[in-house]
Amino acid sequence: MADKKRMFGTDGVRGIANKELTIDLATKIGMAAAKVLCADSKGEKIKVLIGMDTRISSKMLEAALTAGLCSVGADVIQIGVVPTPAVAYLVGVYGADAGIMISASHNSCEYNGIKLFNSKGFKLSDEIEDKIESEIEAGFENMELPEGGDVGRVTVELDAVDKYIQHIISSVDVDCKGLKVALDCANGSSSVTAKKIFEALGAEIHIINDTPDGVNINEQCGSTYMDGLMEYVKANKMDIGLAFDGDADRCLAVDGDGNMVDGDQLIAIAALDMKERNLLKKDTAVVTVMSNMGFWKFAEDNGINTEKTGVGDRYVLECMLENGYNIGGEQSGHIIFLDYASTGDGQLTGVQMLGIMCRKGETLKDLAKVMTIYPQVLKNIMVSPASKDKFSTCKPIWDAVENAEKQMAGDGRVLVRASGTEPKIRVMLEGKDYNVIEKICDDIINVIRENLC
């Protein structure tokens, strides 16, 4: 019998709003989360912080979550549109027992998601998520609900985001006057924070895609569509461009020549700077299996140890916490500076890059030369949810992967995995010759299409 599919993926519960992520489900998540968290509260009322991104369904889901939480007796603090890392940070500021972010991150507007954080601003463990899921499955038929003054109270703190803004600004002590910085806000959460943060550093700021209308979040903009920012940086002679995704928990950069600088390179730049200043704990950086082969070579050349985890910034964070490391992240731009944040933070990453540039007096292009990128091909193929569940046991696919590895003869690598958040299979190859690995990648895609589509 196949293992039961978990409700919670690598980044919370996610799906098409009002179809897969329904009002009923959101209400039940609120109720179940409150019940599980209340079990550890020794009878005292708990307090839950709720933030959201700019997509049109976020307010709707906020109402459902709030209703679910309050119906079980939890108090709710609504903080409006904020970046995901702001929720993680502000949980501690407000002394909340948990935080919830309503966002589908880099996905298009029809999707939405629910991410839960504990009282320390860390994403909930698989164990706690499973308890919440079990409560939902068990139903609430025999549950005694509070009445009168015991139901939850709702308060609104729309200036909460300013506390987060000041926290990010305080993470560096540099004057970026004279630096021209372009910011792509993806019509998402950073639209309410980026201008204040980066202008406070003294830089000349140019902002694009900061007019959210509920449906244009991540629409041909932000860190999943770099072309617009790359063109803007070149056309306007900017020193650096920073692109965030819809909930601003990831960042990719563009150098002054319009070349993209990805998450692996940003981690390399930051880790080396931290090592030089004796700030890199255990001289170690944590990355995932998706990181470019060039990162391992960079680390070896610069005396930096590496830890490799599965895909998902939650697994990077787990490794960091277990072993006492303070930087890690993903090629996609989720980067965790654990000295300042408990989760990936795109704007914190951008601020740290500006700090390094100003301290060293170097361009981003020069800083990025510390790492040579090996050619990489990454392609996705859409499959049905049912086919995605069959992926791990589909023998023809794994035969194709084994054959691909033989063709590469040790001069590259193959990684094929199911997306943790979408109905997609991702195929990634690295090697010395781009044309060769692209052909092999297409061969694997065709096998997946024949067997799962």
URSULPE-V494954 format. One record per residue. RES is the residue in three letters. SS is DSSP state (hx for helix, st for strand, lp for the rest). PSI is psi in whole degrees, -180 to 180 (* if undefined). OMEGA is omega in degrees with one decimal (NA if undefined). Layout:
((RES/SS/PSI/OMEGA) (RES/SS/PSI/OMEGA))
This chain:
((MET/lp/134/-179.6) (ALA/lp/149/178.0) (ASP/lp/143/177.9) (LYS/lp/135/179.8) (LYS/lp/132/179.2) (ARG/lp/144/174.6) (MET/lp/-39/-178.7) (PHE/lp/126/175.6) (GLY/st/-157/-179.1) (THR/lp/-15/-179.6) (ASP/lp/52/177.4) (GLY/st/-162/177.9) (VAL/st/130/-177.1) (ARG/st/147/177.4) (GLY/st/-179/177.7) (ILE/st/123/-176.6) (ALA/st/136/178.2) (ASN/lp/3/175.8) (LYS/lp/-58/176.6) (GLU/lp/-46/174.4) (LEU/st/87/-172.9) (THR/lp/168/174.9) (ILE/hx/-41/179.0) (ASP/hx/-45/-179.5) (LEU/hx/-43/179.9) (ALA/hx/-40/178.1) (THR/hx/-43/179.8) (LYS/hx/-36/176.3) (ILE/hx/-42/177.3) (GLY/hx/-46/-179.7) (MET/hx/-48/-176.9) (ALA/hx/-40/179.0) (ALA/hx/-43/179.2) (ALA/hx/-42/-179.4) (LYS/hx/-45/-179.8) (VAL/hx/-44/-178.3) (LEU/hx/-35/179.2) (CYS/hx/-26/-179.4) (ALA/lp/-25/179.9) (ASP/lp/6/-173.0) (SER/lp/1/178.7) (LYS/lp/40/174.4) (GLY/lp/-6/179.8) (GLU/lp/151/177.7) (LYS/lp/142/176.0) (ILE/lp/161/-177.3) (LYS/st/129/-177.1) (VAL/st/130/178.9) (LEU/st/135/178.3) (ILE/st/125/172.5) (GLY/st/171/-177.7) (MET/st/164/174.2) (ASP/lp/-167/-168.3) (THR/lp/2/-175.8) (ARG/lp/153/-169.0) (ILE/lp/-29/-177.0) (SER/lp/-7/-174.1) (SER/hx/-43/-179.4) (LYS/hx/-38/178.4) (MET/hx/-46/-179.4) (LEU/hx/-32/175.2) (GLU/hx/-43/-179.9) (ALA/hx/-43/-178.8) (ALA/hx/-45/178.4) (LEU/hx/-44/179.7) (THR/hx/-44/179.1) (ALA/hx/-44/-179.8) (GLY/hx/-45/-179.4) (LEU/hx/-48/-177.2) (CYS/hx/-32/-178.4) (SER/hx/-20/178.5) (VAL/lp/-1/175.5) (GLY/lp/6/179.4) (ALA/lp/140/172.7) (ASP/st/146/-176.7) (VAL/st/135/172.0) (ILE/st/114/178.5) (GLN/st/127/-177.0) (ILE/st/8/173.4) (GLY/st/-153/-178.3) (VAL/st/120/180.0) (VAL/lp/160/171.2) (PRO/lp/154/176.1) (THR/hx/-48/-179.0) (PRO/hx/-19/175.5) (ALA/hx/-41/176.8) (VAL/hx/-47/-179.4) (ALA/hx/-39/179.9) (TYR/hx/-44/-172.6) (LEU/hx/-18/173.7) (VAL/hx/-45/179.3) (GLY/hx/-40/-178.9) (VAL/hx/-40/-177.4) (TYR/lp/4/179.3) (GLY/lp/34/-178.7) (ALA/lp/156/177.8) (ASP/lp/-19/-179.9) (ALA/st/163/175.0) (GLY/st/147/177.8) (ILE/st/131/173.9) (MET/st/128/177.2) (ILE/st/107/-176.6) (SER/lp/149/169.7) (ALA/lp/27/170.7) (SER/lp/-114/-173.8) (HIS/lp/-4/-177.1) (ASN/lp/164/179.2) (SER/lp/173/-164.4) (CYS/lp/-26/-177.4) (GLU/lp/-20/177.3) (TYR/st/154/167.0) (ASN/st/172/-176.0) (GLY/st/167/178.7) (ILE/st/115/178.9) (LYS/st/135/-178.5) (LEU/st/139/178.5) (PHE/st/150/177.3) (ASN/lp/-174/-174.2) (SER/lp/-15/178.6) (LYS/lp/4/177.4) (GLY/lp/12/176.8) (PHE/lp/148/176.8) (LYS/st/145/-177.9) (LEU/lp/147/177.9) (SER/lp/160/176.0) (ASP/hx/-37/-178.3) (GLU/hx/-46/179.6) (ILE/hx/-41/177.7) (GLU/hx/-40/179.0) (ASP/hx/-35/177.0) (LYS/hx/-42/178.5) (ILE/hx/-44/178.9) (GLU/hx/-41/179.5) (SER/hx/-38/177.8) (GLU/hx/-40/179.5) (ILE/hx/-44/-179.3) (GLU/hx/-34/-179.1) (ALA/hx/-20/-177.7) (GLY/lp/174/-175.2) (PHE/lp/25/-173.4) (GLU/lp/-42/-175.7) (ASN/lp/16/-176.9) (MET/lp/129/177.1) (GLU/lp/117/-178.1) (LEU/lp/145/-179.4) (PRO/lp/160/179.2) (GLU/lp/167/175.4) (GLY/hx/-131/-176.7) (GLY/hx/0/-179.2) (ASP/hx/-11/176.3) (VAL/lp/162/-176.5) (GLY/lp/152/179.1) (ARG/lp/143/179.9) (VAL/st/128/172.3) (THR/st/155/-178.6) (VAL/st/127/-179.2) (GLU/lp/79/-174.4) (LEU/lp/-11/175.9) (ASP/lp/5/-179.3) (ALA/hx/-35/-176.1) (VAL/hx/-27/179.4) (ASP/hx/-31/177.4) (LYS/hx/-38/176.7) (TYR/hx/-43/-179.8) (ILE/hx/-46/-179.9) (GLN/hx/-35/178.0) (HIS/hx/-45/-179.5) (ILE/hx/-43/179.3) (ILE/hx/-39/-176.1) (SER/lp/-8/-177.4) (SER/lp/-11/176.6) (VAL/lp/155/177.7) (ASP/lp/74/-178.0) (VAL/lp/159/174.4) (ASP/lp/114/-176.7) (CYS/lp/23/179.5) (LYS/lp/134/-179.6) (GLY/lp/-13/179.8) (LEU/lp/131/179.2) (LYS/st/118/-172.3) (VAL/st/127/175.1) (ALA/st/135/-178.4) (LEU/st/130/175.0) (ASP/st/110/-173.3) (CYS/lp/3/175.6) (ALA/lp/20/-175.5) (ASN/lp/36/-176.5) (GLY/lp/-150/-171.5) (SER/hx/-34/-177.7) (SER/hx/-10/175.9) (SER/hx/-23/-178.2) (VAL/hx/-3/-175.1) (THR/lp/-33/-168.1) (ALA/hx/-44/-176.3) (LYS/hx/-48/-179.0) (LYS/hx/-41/-177.2) (ILE/hx/-53/-170.6) (PHE/hx/-29/174.4) (GLU/hx/-30/179.6) (ALA/lp/-20/178.6) (LEU/lp/-5/176.9) (GLY/lp/0/-178.1) (ALA/lp/160/172.2) (GLU/st/119/-170.9) (ILE/st/131/171.7) (HIS/st/127/-176.2) (ILE/st/136/174.4) (ILE/st/156/176.5) (ASN/lp/53/177.7) (ASP/lp/32/178.5) (THR/lp/71/-177.7) (PRO/lp/139/176.8) (ASP/lp/12/178.8) (GLY/lp/-27/-177.9) (VAL/lp/-10/-176.1) (ASN/lp/10/178.2) (ILE/lp/129/-179.8) (ASN/lp/11/-176.3) (GLU/lp/101/-177.2) (GLN/lp/45/178.7) (CYS/lp/172/178.4) (GLY/hx/-167/-171.3) (SER/hx/-11/176.0) (THR/hx/-2/177.2) (TYR/lp/89/-170.5) (MET/lp/-11/-173.4) (ASP/hx/-43/-177.3) (GLY/hx/-44/179.8) (LEU/hx/-39/179.2) (MET/hx/-43/178.6) (GLU/hx/-41/-178.5) (TYR/hx/-43/-179.5) (VAL/hx/-45/179.9) (LYS/hx/-46/-175.6) (ALA/hx/-31/-175.2) (ASN/lp/10/176.3) (LYS/lp/50/178.0) (MET/lp/156/177.5) (ASP/lp/-30/-178.6) (ILE/st/148/172.8) (GLY/st/141/178.6) (LEU/st/127/-179.9) (ALA/st/130/178.0) (PHE/st/164/173.5) (ASP/lp/-174/-170.6) (GLY/lp/-35/179.7) (ASP/lp/10/171.9) (ALA/lp/30/174.7) (ASP/lp/3/174.9) (ARG/lp/158/-178.2) (CYS/st/133/166.8) (LEU/st/157/-173.8) (ALA/st/165/176.7) (VAL/st/131/179.1) (ASP/st/177/-174.4) (GLY/lp/-18/177.4) (ASP/lp/2/179.2) (GLY/lp/13/178.9) (ASN/lp/139/179.7) (MET/st/141/174.0) (VAL/st/111/-170.6) (ASP/lp/-177/-175.8) (GLY/hx/-40/178.0) (ASP/hx/-45/-179.2) (GLN/hx/-39/178.9) (LEU/hx/-40/176.8) (ILE/hx/-42/179.5) (ALA/hx/-47/-179.8) (ILE/hx/-47/-177.2) (ALA/hx/-43/-177.8) (ALA/hx/-41/179.7) (LEU/hx/-42/177.8) (ASP/hx/-42/178.9) (MET/hx/-39/178.9) (LYS/hx/-43/-179.7) (GLU/hx/-27/-179.9) (ARG/lp/12/179.4) (ASN/lp/36/179.7) (LEU/lp/-6/-176.7) (LEU/lp/106/-175.7) (LYS/hx/128/179.7) (LYS/hx/21/180.0) (ASP/hx/43/-172.8) (THR/st/140/171.6) (ALA/st/144/-179.0) (VAL/st/127/178.6) (VAL/st/180/-177.2) (THR/st/175/179.2) (VAL/lp/-15/179.8) (MET/lp/-9/-177.3) (SER/lp/147/-176.8) (ASN/lp/146/178.5) (MET/hx/-28/179.1) (GLY/hx/-26/179.0) (PHE/hx/-40/-179.6) (TRP/hx/-38/179.4) (LYS/hx/-43/176.4) (PHE/hx/-49/-177.0) (ALA/hx/-44/179.5) (GLU/hx/-42/-177.9) (ASP/hx/-24/-174.0) (ASN/lp/15/175.8) (GLY/lp/33/178.8) (ILE/lp/127/177.2) (ASN/st/156/179.9) (THR/st/147/170.3) (GLU/st/139/-177.7) (LYS/st/131/-179.8) (THR/st/176/171.4) (GLY/lp/169/-177.7) (VAL/lp/136/-178.9) (GLY/lp/127/-176.3) (ASP/hx/-20/177.1) (ARG/hx/-34/179.9) (TYR/hx/-33/172.7) (VAL/hx/-47/-178.9) (LEU/hx/-43/179.0) (GLU/hx/-44/179.4) (CYS/hx/-42/-179.7) (MET/hx/-45/-177.8) (LEU/hx/-41/-178.1) (GLU/hx/-31/-171.5) (ASN/hx/-1/176.7) (GLY/lp/34/176.8) (TYR/lp/160/-176.6) (ASN/lp/7/168.3) (ILE/st/141/177.4) (GLY/st/169/179.2) (GLY/st/-166/-174.0) (GLU/lp/157/176.4) (GLN/lp/-31/-177.0) (SER/lp/-9/176.7) (GLY/lp/0/170.8) (HIS/lp/107/-178.3) (ILE/st/131/-176.2) (ILE/st/115/171.3) (PHE/st/92/-168.8) (LEU/lp/-18/176.5) (ASP/lp/-20/-175.5) (TYR/lp/-18/-172.9) (ALA/lp/154/-179.7) (SER/lp/6/178.9) (THR/lp/174/176.4) (GLY/lp/139/-176.7) (ASP/lp/109/-176.8) (GLY/hx/-43/-177.6) (GLN/hx/-35/173.8) (LEU/hx/-41/177.0) (THR/hx/-45/179.6) (GLY/hx/-43/178.6) (VAL/hx/-41/179.3) (GLN/hx/-38/178.2) (MET/hx/-43/177.7) (LEU/hx/-39/178.3) (GLY/hx/-43/179.2) (ILE/hx/-44/178.9) (MET/hx/-44/-177.2) (CYS/hx/-40/-179.9) (ARG/hx/-41/-175.6) (LYS/hx/-16/-177.6) (GLY/lp/33/-178.7) (GLU/lp/154/175.5) (THR/lp/161/177.0) (LEU/hx/-36/179.1) (LYS/hx/-44/179.4) (ASP/hx/-41/179.4) (LEU/hx/-38/-176.5) (ALA/hx/-15/-179.3) (LYS/lp/-11/-179.9) (VAL/lp/-20/-177.3) (MET/lp/130/175.7) (THR/lp/127/-178.1) (ILE/lp/128/173.3) (TYR/lp/145/176.8) (PRO/st/137/-176.5) (GLN/st/139/175.2) (VAL/st/128/176.8) (LEU/st/119/179.2) (LYS/st/148/-180.0) (ASN/st/148/174.8) (ILE/st/129/-179.7) (MET/st/137/175.0) (VAL/lp/167/176.5) (SER/lp/157/176.9) (PRO/hx/-38/179.6) (ALA/hx/-41/178.7) (SER/hx/-36/177.6) (LYS/hx/-37/179.5) (ASP/hx/-27/-179.7) (LYS/hx/-12/-172.0) (PHE/hx/-47/-172.0) (SER/hx/-21/-178.1) (THR/hx/13/-178.5) (CYS/lp/102/-173.2) (LYS/hx/-44/-179.5) (PRO/hx/-34/179.2) (ILE/hx/-46/-177.2) (TRP/hx/-26/172.0) (ASP/hx/-40/178.7) (ALA/hx/-38/177.9) (VAL/hx/-45/178.9) (GLU/hx/-40/178.7) (ASN/hx/-38/178.6) (ALA/hx/-41/179.3) (GLU/hx/-36/177.4) (LYS/hx/-40/179.5) (GLN/hx/-35/-177.0) (MET/hx/-17/170.8) (ALA/lp/46/175.5) (GLY/lp/-4/-180.0) (ASP/lp/27/179.4) (GLY/st/-170/179.4) (ARG/st/160/-178.3) (VAL/st/134/175.4) (LEU/st/119/178.6) (VAL/st/125/-176.8) (ARG/st/158/173.2) (ALA/st/139/176.3) (SER/lp/143/177.7) (GLY/lp/-11/-174.4) (THR/lp/-12/-175.4) (GLU/lp/160/177.8) (PRO/lp/67/-176.5) (LYS/st/152/168.1) (ILE/st/130/-178.1) (ARG/st/133/179.6) (VAL/st/121/-179.0) (MET/st/132/175.2) (LEU/st/146/173.8) (GLU/st/147/177.5) (GLY/st/-176/-176.4) (LYS/lp/-29/-174.6) (ASP/lp/114/-176.2) (TYR/hx/-44/-176.9) (ASN/hx/-38/-180.0) (VAL/hx/-48/-176.2) (ILE/hx/-29/176.5) (GLU/hx/-40/178.0) (LYS/hx/-43/179.6) (ILE/hx/-40/178.6) (CYS/hx/-45/179.6) (ASP/hx/-36/177.6) (ASP/hx/-43/179.5) (ILE/hx/-41/177.5) (ILE/hx/-43/-179.4) (ASN/hx/-38/178.3) (VAL/hx/-42/178.0) (ILE/hx/-43/-179.3) (ARG/hx/-42/-178.4) (GLU/hx/-30/-172.8) (ASN/hx/-20/-177.1) (LEU/hx/-19/-175.1) (CYS/lp/*/NA))
